[in-house]
Amino acid sequence: MTQEINIPTWKWEVINMDFITGLPHTRRQHDSIWVIIDRVTKSSRFLVVKTADSAEDYAKVYINEIVRLHGVPLSIISDKGPQFTSNFWKSFQKGLGTQVYLSPAFHPQMDGQAERTIQTLEDMLRACVIDFKGSWDDHLPLIEFAYNNSYHSSIQMAPYEALYGRRCRSPVGWLEVGEAALIGPDSVLDAMEKVQLIRDRLKTAQSRQKSYADPMKGVMKFGEKGKLIPRYVGPYRILKRIGKVAYELELPADLAAVHPVFHISLLKKYVGDPATIVPLESVAMKDSLSCEDTPVEILYRQVRRFRNKEVASVKVLWRNQSVEGATCEAEAAMKSKYPHLFPSDSIPA
């Protein structure tokens, strides 16, 4: 028998909860993200947790991060995870006066929008975890800010705009006013780069989720491919599905240092042709080999003032590095060696 949910009349009265699990352990041993979404504004909280945390641990986080900022909701929609089916969690929410619904009891159509939001969030978050590696929990506050301050098609505005009445001012927003050079502490510039990276990941996730819902998604498109298309190693057996957009693989001992959970964008279905198999040994790098990385783009230009002298530098994105691996280089040296990266000197300041 299905249950009815009342349409929320105010912000953070009805919320959705879900977990993104199977993430690489950080230095603080976090391996999961607790995603909590307001159904009205789509504003979301991303909370770092551990799979081994108890319902009591989650209750403390809930009070500190949700009740403290948004008050007590009327109802919660969650899955049937052990954290939410325990007697402690049920009595805890009952004591707060909150009704708990388990999502399988609802019509899929009723919760479809929240489900798509969660899928987009999981897609974006897993991509960011790949970018930030073992320090992803340090960057989660920036990820949360970038998501909530970005346009959301279902509400035709940014979640923060729906929640607060306007978007929040952000480091990326500073670039939109005038053409002043970026001068400030490295921590500010670093935050700007990361927010921009996260926004790019969100756009990619939204596009990918749109393609999944596209009626033409079953139609394959063919075109000219470059010589250096990505090569796949494998095949490897799928052990289980993790969340909605990731899978855990059975990896050989040679890859023991690699986290076994992969985003679907990094996987390709094995078609059973032995010619497509690339042995792991053939892609191993010899210790004696080295290669020179190649710059592919100048992200931005900055000018630092030292007494009466101005020193110009540029942030360089390298071919085999993520945006996080971009480095600051002297502008004069880069312009001399790679003039093609400076067309008409139209580098963003």
C-alpha positions, 0 to 999 in steps of 0.5 A, a space after each residue: 500500500 502506498 503512502 501519501 506525502 503532503 506537498 511541502 508549504 515551506 522550506 526544509 519542512 520535507 527532506 530527502 536523505 540518501 547515502 553515497 557509499 563505497 568512496 576511497 577512505 580519507 586520512 580521517 577514515 571517512 568513506 561516505 557522504 550523507 546527502 540531505 535535500 530540501 524538497 522545496 528549494 532543492 538546497 542540499 547538505 553534503 555531510 561526511 560520515 563513515 559506513 561504520 557510524 552508528 545511528 547515535 552518531 548520525 543523530 548527533 550529526 543531524 542535530 548539529 548540521 540540520 536542526 541547528 540551521 533549518 529546524 525540525 522537519 515535518 517529514 523525512 523520506 529515506 531508503 531502507 538503510 540500516 541507519 534509518 530502520 533502527 529502533 533508535 533512529 525511529 524513536 529519535 525522530 518520533 521524539 522530534 515530532 518528525 514522520 519518517 517515510 521509507 521511499 520504496 513505499 511511494 509511487 516512483 512518479 511521486 519521488 521522481 524529481 528527488 530521485 533525479 536530483 540525487 542521481 545528479 548529485 551522486 554523479 557530481 560528487 563521485 567525479 569530484 572525489 576522483 579529482 580530489 582523491 584522498 582529501 575529498 572530505 576537505 573539499 566537501 564544503 566547497 562542493 556543497 557551496 558550488 552546487 547550491 549556488 548553481 542554476 537548477 533547471 527544476 526550480 529555474 534558479 539556484 537552490 540558494 536563490 530559492 532558500 535565501 532570495 538571492 545567490 551568494 557571492 562567490 570567488 567565481 563571481 568576482 571574475 565577472 566584475 571588471 577586469 582586475 588582476 587576481 591578487 590575493 592569498 594563494 588560499 583564495 585563488 585555490 578556492 576559486 579554482 576548485 569552485 570552478 572545477 566543481 561547477 564544471 563537474 556539475 554541468 557534466 553530471 547534469 548533461 549525463 543525467 539528461 542523456 540518460 532520460 533522452 528518448 534517443 539514448 539508445 541510438 548510437 552515434 558514429 563519427 571520426 575518432 582520434 588516434 589517442 582514444 582512451 584504452 581500457 584495461 580488463 575485463 574485470 568482473 563486477 562485484 556489485 553496484 554501488 549507489 546509482 552511478 558506480 560499480 565495484 570491480 574484482 581487481 587483480 593483485 597487481 592493482 591492489 593499490 587502486 580503489 575498486 569502485 569506479 564511476 560508470 563514465 570510466 567503464 565500458 561493457 566487455 563485448 567478448 572479443 579477445 582482440 579488445 583485451 589489453 593485458 595489464 603488463 602492456 600498459 605498465 610504466 617502466 621506472 626508467 622511463 620519463 616523459 615531458 608533460 605538455 601544457 594545453 591551456 592557460 586558465 588565467 593570468 595573475 599579477 603580484 606586486 612586490 614593492 615597485 615591481 609587478 610580476 605576471 604569472 599564469 595558471 597552466 593546465 597540463 595534458 596529463 593532469 586534472 585541474 587540481 594539478 594545474 601549476 603557476 608558471 612565469 608568464 614570460 617563460 611560458 609565452 616564449 616557449 609556448 606562444 600558441 597558448 597566448 592568442 592575442 593575449 586574450 588570457 582571462 585575468 
